[in-house]
Amino acid sequence: MLLWSSQIQGNRCDDSGIQALMACGYSIAKELSSPPKPLDGCCTAVRIIGMKCVCEIINKEIESAIDMQKLVNVASACGRPLAPHSQCGKLP
């Protein structure tokens, strides 16, 4: 799978943020082409968990494995767009 538990380090949203990233793995992986729309399980996870928790757990290692623009697109497609000028991830 795209993410391993050793790549993810502790914040209060860890468990739920990890679930959302894993559910959306095929939509946000750098090495895979994006499907036309996120899978239902991905959107369900994003809607229930929220992008705040997803963004909180993204560290540099995770960010190197996922395409942040794809993540932004998934959030929007799932009805949970990121707020303008919000910070998601660790890289500048």
Chimera marker file (.cmm) of the C-alpha trace (Angstrom):
<marker_set name="trace">
<marker id="1" x="0.000" y="0.000" z="0.000" r="1" g="1" b="0" radius="0.5"/>
<marker id="2" x="0.987" y="3.592" z="-0.447" r="1" g="1" b="0" radius="0.5"/>
<marker id="3" x="1.487" y="4.377" z="3.226" r="1" g="1" b="0" radius="0.5"/>
<marker id="4" x="3.043" y="2.319" z="5.981" r="1" g="1" b="0" radius="0.5"/>
<marker id="5" x="2.344" y="2.953" z="9.631" r="1" g="1" b="0" radius="0.5"/>
<marker id="6" x="6.030" y="3.706" z="10.178" r="1" g="1" b="0" radius="0.5"/>
<marker id="7" x="5.667" y="6.731" z="7.868" r="1" g="1" b="0" radius="0.5"/>
<marker id="8" x="3.062" y="8.352" z="10.066" r="1" g="1" b="0" radius="0.5"/>
<marker id="9" x="3.944" y="10.027" z="13.330" r="1" g="1" b="0" radius="0.5"/>
<marker id="10" x="1.790" y="11.180" z="16.194" r="1" g="1" b="0" radius="0.5"/>
<marker id="11" x="-0.849" y="13.861" z="16.349" r="1" g="1" b="0" radius="0.5"/>
<marker id="12" x="-4.326" y="13.673" z="17.811" r="1" g="1" b="0" radius="0.5"/>
<marker id="13" x="-5.956" y="12.926" z="14.448" r="1" g="1" b="0" radius="0.5"/>
<marker id="14" x="-3.572" y="10.082" z="13.591" r="1" g="1" b="0" radius="0.5"/>
<marker id="15" x="-5.944" y="7.135" z="13.449" r="1" g="1" b="0" radius="0.5"/>
<marker id="16" x="-8.695" y="8.862" z="11.539" r="1" g="1" b="0" radius="0.5"/>
<marker id="17" x="-6.319" y="10.774" z="9.268" r="1" g="1" b="0" radius="0.5"/>
<marker id="18" x="-4.520" y="7.541" z="8.398" r="1" g="1" b="0" radius="0.5"/>
<marker id="19" x="-7.852" y="5.876" z="7.571" r="1" g="1" b="0" radius="0.5"/>
<marker id="20" x="-8.744" y="8.651" z="5.145" r="1" g="1" b="0" radius="0.5"/>
<marker id="21" x="-5.339" y="8.618" z="3.436" r="1" g="1" b="0" radius="0.5"/>
<marker id="22" x="-5.451" y="4.853" z="3.044" r="1" g="1" b="0" radius="0.5"/>
<marker id="23" x="-9.017" y="4.941" z="1.708" r="1" g="1" b="0" radius="0.5"/>
<marker id="24" x="-7.907" y="7.523" z="-0.869" r="1" g="1" b="0" radius="0.5"/>
<marker id="25" x="-4.562" y="5.931" z="-1.744" r="1" g="1" b="0" radius="0.5"/>
<marker id="26" x="-5.439" y="5.184" z="-5.355" r="1" g="1" b="0" radius="0.5"/>
<marker id="27" x="-6.614" y="8.763" z="-5.883" r="1" g="1" b="0" radius="0.5"/>
<marker id="28" x="-3.623" y="10.564" z="-4.355" r="1" g="1" b="0" radius="0.5"/>
<marker id="29" x="-0.547" y="8.398" z="-4.992" r="1" g="1" b="0" radius="0.5"/>
<marker id="30" x="2.174" y="10.153" z="-6.975" r="1" g="1" b="0" radius="0.5"/>
<marker id="31" x="2.997" y="7.107" z="-9.077" r="1" g="1" b="0" radius="0.5"/>
<marker id="32" x="-0.595" y="6.318" z="-10.081" r="1" g="1" b="0" radius="0.5"/>
<marker id="33" x="-2.810" y="8.188" z="-12.479" r="1" g="1" b="0" radius="0.5"/>
<marker id="34" x="-5.866" y="9.602" z="-10.768" r="1" g="1" b="0" radius="0.5"/>
<marker id="35" x="-9.210" y="7.956" z="-11.387" r="1" g="1" b="0" radius="0.5"/>
<marker id="36" x="-11.851" y="10.256" z="-12.896" r="1" g="1" b="0" radius="0.5"/>
<marker id="37" x="-13.421" y="10.603" z="-9.467" r="1" g="1" b="0" radius="0.5"/>
<marker id="38" x="-12.490" y="9.330" z="-6.002" r="1" g="1" b="0" radius="0.5"/>
<marker id="39" x="-13.901" y="5.993" z="-4.913" r="1" g="1" b="0" radius="0.5"/>
<marker id="40" x="-16.961" y="6.074" z="-2.661" r="1" g="1" b="0" radius="0.5"/>
<marker id="41" x="-14.973" y="4.760" z="0.318" r="1" g="1" b="0" radius="0.5"/>
<marker id="42" x="-12.497" y="7.585" z="-0.091" r="1" g="1" b="0" radius="0.5"/>
<marker id="43" x="-15.194" y="10.261" z="-0.107" r="1" g="1" b="0" radius="0.5"/>
<marker id="44" x="-16.971" y="8.650" z="2.819" r="1" g="1" b="0" radius="0.5"/>
<marker id="45" x="-13.755" y="8.747" z="4.849" r="1" g="1" b="0" radius="0.5"/>
<marker id="46" x="-13.053" y="12.368" z="3.864" r="1" g="1" b="0" radius="0.5"/>
<marker id="47" x="-16.588" y="13.437" z="4.748" r="1" g="1" b="0" radius="0.5"/>
<marker id="48" x="-16.642" y="11.671" z="8.116" r="1" g="1" b="0" radius="0.5"/>
<marker id="49" x="-13.084" y="12.437" z="9.183" r="1" g="1" b="0" radius="0.5"/>
<marker id="50" x="-12.652" y="15.850" z="7.596" r="1" g="1" b="0" radius="0.5"/>
<marker id="51" x="-9.682" y="17.362" z="5.873" r="1" g="1" b="0" radius="0.5"/>
<marker id="52" x="-8.405" y="19.000" z="9.061" r="1" g="1" b="0" radius="0.5"/>
<marker id="53" x="-7.404" y="15.607" z="10.460" r="1" g="1" b="0" radius="0.5"/>
<marker id="54" x="-6.014" y="14.493" z="7.116" r="1" g="1" b="0" radius="0.5"/>
<marker id="55" x="-3.857" y="17.608" z="6.835" r="1" g="1" b="0" radius="0.5"/>
<marker id="56" x="-2.673" y="17.346" z="10.456" r="1" g="1" b="0" radius="0.5"/>
<marker id="57" x="-1.049" y="13.948" z="9.956" r="1" g="1" b="0" radius="0.5"/>
<marker id="58" x="0.781" y="14.701" z="6.713" r="1" g="1" b="0" radius="0.5"/>
<marker id="59" x="4.486" y="14.808" z="7.416" r="1" g="1" b="0" radius="0.5"/>
<marker id="60" x="7.343" y="15.192" z="4.916" r="1" g="1" b="0" radius="0.5"/>
<marker id="61" x="7.618" y="11.454" z="4.335" r="1" g="1" b="0" radius="0.5"/>
<marker id="62" x="3.916" y="11.081" z="3.567" r="1" g="1" b="0" radius="0.5"/>
<marker id="63" x="4.001" y="14.207" z="1.441" r="1" g="1" b="0" radius="0.5"/>
<marker id="64" x="6.797" y="12.690" z="-0.636" r="1" g="1" b="0" radius="0.5"/>
<marker id="65" x="4.543" y="9.703" z="-1.444" r="1" g="1" b="0" radius="0.5"/>
<marker id="66" x="1.333" y="11.542" z="-2.286" r="1" g="1" b="0" radius="0.5"/>
<marker id="67" x="0.479" y="14.205" z="-4.819" r="1" g="1" b="0" radius="0.5"/>
<marker id="68" x="-0.778" y="17.175" z="-2.819" r="1" g="1" b="0" radius="0.5"/>
<marker id="69" x="-2.672" y="18.616" z="-5.799" r="1" g="1" b="0" radius="0.5"/>
<marker id="70" x="-4.492" y="15.283" z="-6.143" r="1" g="1" b="0" radius="0.5"/>
<marker id="71" x="-5.348" y="15.485" z="-2.443" r="1" g="1" b="0" radius="0.5"/>
<marker id="72" x="-6.755" y="18.988" z="-2.932" r="1" g="1" b="0" radius="0.5"/>
<marker id="73" x="-8.788" y="17.715" z="-5.900" r="1" g="1" b="0" radius="0.5"/>
<marker id="74" x="-10.101" y="14.749" z="-3.885" r="1" g="1" b="0" radius="0.5"/>
<marker id="75" x="-11.147" y="17.021" z="-1.025" r="1" g="1" b="0" radius="0.5"/>
<marker id="76" x="-13.069" y="19.208" z="-3.443" r="1" g="1" b="0" radius="0.5"/>
<marker id="77" x="-14.632" y="16.277" z="-5.329" r="1" g="1" b="0" radius="0.5"/>
<marker id="78" x="-15.762" y="14.776" z="-2.017" r="1" g="1" b="0" radius="0.5"/>
<marker id="79" x="-17.453" y="17.984" z="-0.913" r="1" g="1" b="0" radius="0.5"/>
<marker id="80" x="-14.825" y="18.961" z="1.684" r="1" g="1" b="0" radius="0.5"/>
<marker id="81" x="-12.644" y="21.509" z="-0.130" r="1" g="1" b="0" radius="0.5"/>
<marker id="82" x="-9.720" y="23.035" z="1.690" r="1" g="1" b="0" radius="0.5"/>
<marker id="83" x="-10.196" y="26.617" z="2.787" r="1" g="1" b="0" radius="0.5"/>
<marker id="84" x="-8.328" y="29.146" z="0.647" r="1" g="1" b="0" radius="0.5"/>
<marker id="85" x="-4.782" y="29.749" z="1.955" r="1" g="1" b="0" radius="0.5"/>
<marker id="86" x="-5.029" y="26.845" z="4.413" r="1" g="1" b="0" radius="0.5"/>
<marker id="87" x="-1.942" y="24.767" z="5.239" r="1" g="1" b="0" radius="0.5"/>
<marker id="88" x="-2.047" y="21.082" z="4.383" r="1" g="1" b="0" radius="0.5"/>
<marker id="89" x="1.201" y="19.178" z="4.704" r="1" g="1" b="0" radius="0.5"/>
<marker id="90" x="4.675" y="20.199" z="5.781" r="1" g="1" b="0" radius="0.5"/>
<marker id="91" x="6.506" y="21.314" z="2.647" r="1" g="1" b="0" radius="0.5"/>
<marker id="92" x="6.469" y="25.014" z="1.810" r="1" g="1" b="0" radius="0.5"/>
<link id1="1" id2="2" r="1" g="1" b="0" radius="0.2"/>
<link id1="2" id2="3" r="1" g="1" b="0" radius="0.2"/>
<link id1="3" id2="4" r="1" g="1" b="0" radius="0.2"/>
<link id1="4" id2="5" r="1" g="1" b="0" radius="0.2"/>
<link id1="5" id2="6" r="1" g="1" b="0" radius="0.2"/>
<link id1="6" id2="7" r="1" g="1" b="0" radius="0.2"/>
<link id1="7" id2="8" r="1" g="1" b="0" radius="0.2"/>
<link id1="8" id2="9" r="1" g="1" b="0" radius="0.2"/>
<link id1="9" id2="10" r="1" g="1" b="0" radius="0.2"/>
<link id1="10" id2="11" r="1" g="1" b="0" radius="0.2"/>
<link id1="11" id2="12" r="1" g="1" b="0" radius="0.2"/>
<link id1="12" id2="13" r="1" g="1" b="0" radius="0.2"/>
<link id1="13" id2="14" r="1" g="1" b="0" radius="0.2"/>
<link id1="14" id2="15" r="1" g="1" b="0" radius="0.2"/>
<link id1="15" id2="16" r="1" g="1" b="0" radius="0.2"/>
<link id1="16" id2="17" r="1" g="1" b="0" radius="0.2"/>
<link id1="17" id2="18" r="1" g="1" b="0" radius="0.2"/>
<link id1="18" id2="19" r="1" g="1" b="0" radius="0.2"/>
<link id1="19" id2="20" r="1" g="1" b="0" radius="0.2"/>
<link id1="20" id2="21" r="1" g="1" b="0" radius="0.2"/>
<link id1="21" id2="22" r="1" g="1" b="0" radius="0.2"/>
<link id1="22" id2="23" r="1" g="1" b="0" radius="0.2"/>
<link id1="23" id2="24" r="1" g="1" b="0" radius="0.2"/>
<link id1="24" id2="25" r="1" g="1" b="0" radius="0.2"/>
<link id1="25" id2="26" r="1" g="1" b="0" radius="0.2"/>
<link id1="26" id2="27" r="1" g="1" b="0" radius="0.2"/>
<link id1="27" id2="28" r="1" g="1" b="0" radius="0.2"/>
<link id1="28" id2="29" r="1" g="1" b="0" radius="0.2"/>
<link id1="29" id2="30" r="1" g="1" b="0" radius="0.2"/>
<link id1="30" id2="31" r="1" g="1" b="0" radius="0.2"/>
<link id1="31" id2="32" r="1" g="1" b="0" radius="0.2"/>
<link id1="32" id2="33" r="1" g="1" b="0" radius="0.2"/>
<link id1="33" id2="34" r="1" g="1" b="0" radius="0.2"/>
<link id1="34" id2="35" r="1" g="1" b="0" radius="0.2"/>
<link id1="35" id2="36" r="1" g="1" b="0" radius="0.2"/>
<link id1="36" id2="37" r="1" g="1" b="0" radius="0.2"/>
<link id1="37" id2="38" r="1" g="1" b="0" radius="0.2"/>
<link id1="38" id2="39" r="1" g="1" b="0" radius="0.2"/>
<link id1="39" id2="40" r="1" g="1" b="0" radius="0.2"/>
<link id1="40" id2="41" r="1" g="1" b="0" radius="0.2"/>
<link id1="41" id2="42" r="1" g="1" b="0" radius="0.2"/>
<link id1="42" id2="43" r="1" g="1" b="0" radius="0.2"/>
<link id1="43" id2="44" r="1" g="1" b="0" radius="0.2"/>
<link id1="44" id2="45" r="1" g="1" b="0" radius="0.2"/>
<link id1="45" id2="46" r="1" g="1" b="0" radius="0.2"/>
<link id1="46" id2="47" r="1" g="1" b="0" radius="0.2"/>
<link id1="47" id2="48" r="1" g="1" b="0" radius="0.2"/>
<link id1="48" id2="49" r="1" g="1" b="0" radius="0.2"/>
<link id1="49" id2="50" r="1" g="1" b="0" radius="0.2"/>
<link id1="50" id2="51" r="1" g="1" b="0" radius="0.2"/>
<link id1="51" id2="52" r="1" g="1" b="0" radius="0.2"/>
<link id1="52" id2="53" r="1" g="1" b="0" radius="0.2"/>
<link id1="53" id2="54" r="1" g="1" b="0" radius="0.2"/>
<link id1="54" id2="55" r="1" g="1" b="0" radius="0.2"/>
<link id1="55" id2="56" r="1" g="1" b="0" radius="0.2"/>
<link id1="56" id2="57" r="1" g="1" b="0" radius="0.2"/>
<link id1="57" id2="58" r="1" g="1" b="0" radius="0.2"/>
<link id1="58" id2="59" r="1" g="1" b="0" radius="0.2"/>
<link id1="59" id2="60" r="1" g="1" b="0" radius="0.2"/>
<link id1="60" id2="61" r="1" g="1" b="0" radius="0.2"/>
<link id1="61" id2="62" r="1" g="1" b="0" radius="0.2"/>
<link id1="62" id2="63" r="1" g="1" b="0" radius="0.2"/>
<link id1="63" id2="64" r="1" g="1" b="0" radius="0.2"/>
<link id1="64" id2="65" r="1" g="1" b="0" radius="0.2"/>
<link id1="65" id2="66" r="1" g="1" b="0" radius="0.2"/>
<link id1="66" id2="67" r="1" g="1" b="0" radius="0.2"/>
<link id1="67" id2="68" r="1" g="1" b="0" radius="0.2"/>
<link id1="68" id2="69" r="1" g="1" b="0" radius="0.2"/>
<link id1="69" id2="70" r="1" g="1" b="0" radius="0.2"/>
<link id1="70" id2="71" r="1" g="1" b="0" radius="0.2"/>
<link id1="71" id2="72" r="1" g="1" b="0" radius="0.2"/>
<link id1="72" id2="73" r="1" g="1" b="0" radius="0.2"/>
<link id1="73" id2="74" r="1" g="1" b="0" radius="0.2"/>
<link id1="74" id2="75" r="1" g="1" b="0" radius="0.2"/>
<link id1="75" id2="76" r="1" g="1" b="0" radius="0.2"/>
<link id1="76" id2="77" r="1" g="1" b="0" radius="0.2"/>
<link id1="77" id2="78" r="1" g="1" b="0" radius="0.2"/>
<link id1="78" id2="79" r="1" g="1" b="0" radius="0.2"/>
<link id1="79" id2="80" r="1" g="1" b="0" radius="0.2"/>
<link id1="80" id2="81" r="1" g="1" b="0" radius="0.2"/>
<link id1="81" id2="82" r="1" g="1" b="0" radius="0.2"/>
<link id1="82" id2="83" r="1" g="1" b="0" radius="0.2"/>
<link id1="83" id2="84" r="1" g="1" b="0" radius="0.2"/>
<link id1="84" id2="85" r="1" g="1" b="0" radius="0.2"/>
<link id1="85" id2="86" r="1" g="1" b="0" radius="0.2"/>
<link id1="86" id2="87" r="1" g="1" b="0" radius="0.2"/>
<link id1="87" id2="88" r="1" g="1" b="0" radius="0.2"/>
<link id1="88" id2="89" r="1" g="1" b="0" radius="0.2"/>
<link id1="89" id2="90" r="1" g="1" b="0" radius="0.2"/>
<link id1="90" id2="91" r="1" g="1" b="0" radius="0.2"/>
<link id1="91" id2="92" r="1" g="1" b="0" radius="0.2"/>
</marker_set>
